Amino acid sequence: EAGVTQSPTHLIKTRGQQATLRCSPISGHTSVYWYQQALGLGLQFLLWYDEGEERNRGNFPPRFSGRQFPNYSSELNVNALELEDSALYLCASSSPGQGPQETQYFGPGTRLLVL
Amino acid sequence: AQSVTQLDSQVPVFEEAPVELRCNYSSSVSVYLFWYVQYPNQGLQLLLKYLSGSTLVKGINGFEAEFNKSQTSFHLRKPSVHISDTAEYFCAVSDPGYSTLTFGKGTMLLVSP
């Protein structure tokens, strides 16, 4: 069974540009989560999508947005990039079921560098 | 609001020695607790989780953790570590009302020969 996949693995942008990160969940999983892992800040929850809808959002500005497609894959968009957006962005997926009891399976991440 | 504190940012230990990685949480409601491991240049992998029932939870790779409600702790232990256990370990908490995880800042376990 294929795991969670993310693309690209690395992304280099300059300040003010937009970045688009992609995630494909494990087959059968309907929930997708996005986390930011920035140096010194640890892992912080960004967004949760389930069945195509945004279910919850972390404490991030509106320039962080995303969507979930009918095939449950997801896209994270970061507009007006700032230097502090440089981080590893991790996507996770979980199966439909009992919500928070379900294990989240993580992808390898996209490393975003903003110059 | 929930929070997770991992008291040690780094834990150096010799191979075959026991190790304990500490995790404390704060929450006004009952929680689910998780330990994840992140090997270099990889994503996170679930080690174990506590949902309910027995307070001693056994996970993969010989790790176990004990849920202590009175001390709001969920410490991770392994009786004998290997070089391959060198990685960063994250404790996380989930509010039963939500599916999102709140992570601690991580503990780097450094195992040397």
Interface residues (C-beta under 8 A of the other chain):
Chain A: V4 S31 Y33 Y35 L41 G42 L43 Q44 F45 W48 D50 R55 N56 G58 L90 A92 S94 G99 P100 Q101 E102 T103 Q104 Y105 F106 G107 P108 G109
Chain B: Y32 Y36 N41 Q42 G43 L44 Q45 L46 K49 L51 F90 A92 S94 D95 P96 G97 Y98 S99 T100 L101 T102 F103 G104 K105 G106
